[in-house]
Amino acid sequence: MGPILENLTIAENGHIVGQVKNQAALRTASTFPLADGRSLTVQLRRVLMSEDLEVLIDGEPVAGSSSHPAERFKQALYTLLLLAAFNGILGIVAEIVDVELFKALGLGYGTVVVGMVYLGLYWWAKNQFSSVALYIAIGILILDFILAVVYATDSQAPNTPGAGVLMRVIFCTLLYKGAQGAKQLKASQTEVDLA
């Protein structure tokens, strides 16, 4: 869930062009005329488990806004890098330092391989605007959760795989939005600055 939005004021070059009273009103699209004749539309939209403030000018997403395809794609790429680093680093630490807790959670060399897979998916998505790479990453996250549940059930391990559900949902949401953004970017042949 996103932040609570109250008394949202929309301004252009310091001049107020409109206001939206509260979050409930924001769920319905509000359109305001701009000085140059274009129209600005704002609306709170739900995407999977999160809400995004969609900001459009003449029906096109505003660059830098959370609903812009490039922003969504960047967030998905950063998510893949985070997953690659998390799996790789924790897997190496579990094996080299021999941390029993990490091993009980299933971390090890297998996790390092999964981190490398995420890194490969990052490269594929970044260079080809591949939504397929992002969908595969979602599939890996879901499969990882299923395997964690099976492992915990079979081994009677003290760990609870459900603890990571919220993070997996957040990651899947970011990857899904990124996949949608990748499709739009690929269709429009738009270049993305990942800085």
C-alpha positions in Angstrom: 0.0 0.0 0.0 1.3 3.4 -0.9 1.4 6.6 1.2 -1.8 8.3 2.5 -2.5 11.2 0.2 -4.5 14.1 1.5 -5.0 17.5 -0.1 -2.9 16.9 -3.1 -2.0 20.2 -4.9 -1.0 20.2 -8.5 1.1 23.1 -9.6 2.7 24.2 -12.9 5.6 26.6 -12.7 4.5 27.7 -9.2 0.8 28.3 -10.2 -1.8 25.9 -8.7 -3.8 24.2 -11.5 -5.9 22.0 -9.3 -6.3 20.0 -6.1 -7.5 16.6 -5.1 -9.2 16.4 -1.7 -8.1 12.9 -0.5 -7.0 9.4 -1.4 -10.5 8.2 -2.1 -11.1 11.0 -4.6 -7.7 10.3 -6.2 -8.9 6.8 -7.2 -11.0 8.5 -9.8 -9.1 10.2 -12.5 -8.9 14.0 -12.1 -8.0 16.1 -15.2 -6.7 19.7 -15.1 -5.9 22.1 -17.9 -2.4 23.3 -18.2 -1.3 26.8 -19.5 -0.1 25.5 -22.8 -3.4 23.8 -23.6 -2.4 20.3 -22.7 -4.2 18.4 -19.9 -2.8 16.8 -16.9 -4.5 13.7 -15.4 -3.7 12.2 -12.0 -5.1 9.0 -10.6 -4.2 6.4 -8.0 -4.1 3.0 -9.6 -3.7 -0.4 -8.0 -1.1 -2.7 -9.6 -1.0 -6.2 -7.9 -0.3 -5.4 -4.3 0.7 -1.7 -4.6 -0.8 1.6 -5.6 0.9 4.0 -7.9 0.1 7.6 -8.6 -0.3 7.8 -12.3 0.5 11.2 -13.8 -0.3 11.8 -17.5 0.0 14.7 -19.8 -2.3 14.3 -22.8 -2.6 10.6 -22.0 1.2 10.0 -21.8 3.1 9.2 -18.6 5.2 12.0 -17.3 8.9 11.2 -17.3 10.2 10.5 -13.8 6.8 9.5 -12.4 6.3 6.1 -10.9 3.9 5.1 -13.7 6.4 5.9 -16.5 7.6 2.7 -18.3 11.2 3.7 -17.9 10.9 4.1 -14.1 9.1 0.8 -13.7 11.7 -0.9 -15.9 14.6 0.6 -13.8 13.0 -0.5 -10.6 12.7 -4.1 -11.9 16.4 -4.0 -13.0 17.4 -2.8 -9.5 15.3 -5.6 -8.0 17.2 -8.2 -10.1 20.5 -6.7 -9.0 19.4 -6.8 -5.3 18.3 -10.5 -5.7 21.6 -11.4 -7.4 23.6 -9.7 -4.6 21.5 -11.1 -1.8 21.6 -14.7 -3.1 25.3 -14.5 -4.1 26.7 -12.8 -1.0 24.6 -14.8 1.6 25.4 -18.1 -0.2 29.1 -17.4 -0.1 29.0 -16.3 3.5 27.0 -19.4 4.5 29.7 -21.7 2.9 32.9 -19.8 3.7 32.1 -18.7 7.3 30.0 -21.9 7.8 27.0 -20.1 9.4 24.6 -22.8 10.6 21.6 -20.4 10.6 22.2 -19.6 7.0 22.6 -23.3 6.1 19.4 -24.1 8.0 17.7 -21.5 5.7 19.0 -23.4 2.7 21.7 -20.9 1.8 24.9 -22.1 0.2 26.5 -22.7 -3.2 23.1 -23.4 -4.7 22.1 -19.9 -3.7 25.2 -18.5 -5.4 24.1 -20.2 -8.6 20.6 -18.7 -8.2 22.3 -15.3 -7.7 24.2 -15.8 -11.0 20.9 -16.7 -12.7 19.4 -13.4 -11.5 22.5 -11.6 -12.8 22.0 -13.2 -16.2 18.3 -12.3 -16.2 19.4 -8.7 -15.4 21.8 -8.6 -18.3 19.1 -10.1 -20.7 16.4 -7.7 -19.5 18.7 -4.6 -19.6 20.1 -5.3 -23.1 17.0 -6.6 -24.8 14.2 -4.9 -22.9 13.1 -8.4 -22.2 9.8 -8.8 -20.3 10.4 -12.6 -20.5 13.5 -12.3 -18.4 11.5 -10.5 -15.7 8.7 -13.1 -15.9 11.3 -15.8 -15.4 12.6 -14.0 -12.3 9.0 -14.0 -11.0 8.8 -17.7 -11.6 12.0 -18.3 -9.8 10.8 -16.4 -6.8 7.6 -18.4 -6.7 9.4 -21.7 -7.1 11.9 -20.7 -4.4 9.0 -20.1 -2.0 7.3 -23.4 -2.9 10.6 -25.3 -2.4 11.2 -23.5 0.9 7.8 -24.6 2.2 8.4 -28.2 1.0 11.9 -28.2 2.6 10.5 -26.8 5.9 7.7 -29.4 5.9 9.9 -32.4 5.1 12.8 -31.6 7.4 10.8 -30.2 10.3 13.2 -27.3 10.2 12.7 -24.5 12.8 12.6 -21.8 10.0 9.3 -20.4 8.8 9.3 -19.9 5.0 6.3 -17.7 5.4 8.4 -14.9 6.9 9.7 -14.0 3.4 6.3 -13.9 1.8 5.9 -10.1 2.0 9.3 -9.4 0.5 8.6 -11.9 -2.3 5.3 -10.2 -3.1 7.0 -6.8 -3.2 9.8 -8.2 -5.5 7.2 -9.9 -7.7 5.2 -6.7 -8.0 8.2 -4.7 -8.9 9.3 -7.3 -11.5 5.7 -7.5 -13.0 5.5 -3.7 -13.3 9.0 -3.7 -14.9 7.9 -6.4 -17.4 4.9 -4.2 -18.4 7.3 -1.2 -18.7 9.8 -3.2 -20.8 7.0 -4.1 -23.3 6.1 -0.5 -23.7 9.7 0.7 -24.0 10.4 -2.0 -26.6 7.3 -1.1 -28.6 8.3 2.6 -28.6 12.0 1.9 -29.1 12.8 4.2 -26.2 16.3 4.3 -24.7 16.6 4.2 -20.9 19.2 5.9 -18.8 19.9 3.6 -15.9 21.9 6.1 -13.9 
